[in-house]
Amino acid sequence: FEFSIDDEDASESVRMIKCLIFDTIMLIS
């Protein structure tokens, strides 16, 4: 998927989502 990050709110959300995914991967592994 693709999306553009223009404001800080968006990048903040992306950062939280990435952290969430990372935590999930660590839990699964």
Backbone as CSV, one residue per row, in Angstrom:
resi,resn,N_x,N_y,N_z,CA_x,CA_y,CA_z,C_x,C_y,C_z
1,PHE,0.843,-1.192,0.000,0.000,0.000,0.000,0.883,1.249,0.000
2,GLU,0.313,2.376,-0.364,1.103,3.597,-0.366,0.287,4.772,0.157
3,PHE,0.947,5.645,0.852,0.302,6.850,1.363,1.357,7.910,1.602
4,SER,0.950,9.153,1.580,1.924,10.235,1.749,1.822,10.832,3.147
5,ILE,2.971,11.196,3.691,3.013,11.811,5.010,3.304,13.300,4.843
6,ASP,2.336,14.125,5.216,2.518,15.564,5.067,2.667,16.256,6.415
7,ASP,1.812,15.854,7.355,1.858,16.525,8.659,2.465,15.622,9.724
8,GLU,2.788,16.198,10.866,3.436,15.440,11.939,2.486,14.400,12.524
9,ASP,1.185,14.677,12.510,0.211,13.704,13.012,0.350,12.382,12.261
10,ALA,0.476,12.465,10.963,0.569,11.264,10.134,1.829,10.478,10.477
11,SER,2.967,11.160,10.531,4.223,10.463,10.807,4.202,9.881,12.211
12,GLU,3.543,10.564,13.130,3.432,10.067,14.497,2.635,8.765,14.499
13,SER,1.545,8.733,13.745,0.727,7.523,13.653,1.526,6.381,13.038
14,VAL,2.257,6.696,11.984,3.065,5.676,11.311,4.097,5.112,12.275
15,ARG,4.699,5.996,13.065,5.726,5.556,14.005,5.114,4.619,15.052
16,MET,3.923,4.962,15.526,3.260,4.104,16.515,2.907,2.758,15.897
17,ILE,2.417,2.781,14.677,2.052,1.534,14.000,3.279,0.650,13.805
18,LYS,4.393,1.267,13.418,5.626,0.495,13.219,6.081,-0.131,14.528
19,CYS,5.974,0.628,15.609,6.353,0.097,16.926,5.448,-1.072,17.291
20,LEU,4.161,-0.937,16.999,3.192,-1.985,17.303,3.535,-3.248,16.522
21,ILE,3.814,-3.099,15.246,4.170,-4.237,14.396,5.446,-4.893,14.912
22,PHE,6.424,-4.063,15.287,7.692,-4.583,15.793,7.458,-5.406,17.052
23,ASP,6.643,-4.865,17.978,6.340,-5.596,19.217,5.670,-6.926,18.902
24,THR,4.752,-6.909,17.961,4.043,-8.128,17.586,5.009,-9.170,17.040
25,ILE,5.920,-8.728,16.185,6.907,-9.648,15.610,7.782,-10.240,16.709
26,MET,8.202,-9.410,17.645,9.045,-9.894,18.735,8.296,-10.928,19.572
27,LEU,7.001,-10.698,19.775,6.198,-11.634,20.565,6.049,-12.961,19.837
28,ILE,5.819,-12.889,18.533,5.616,-14.105,17.747,6.903,-14.918,17.665
29,SER,8.006,-14.231,17.449,9.280,-14.934,17.272,9.693,-15.648,18.557
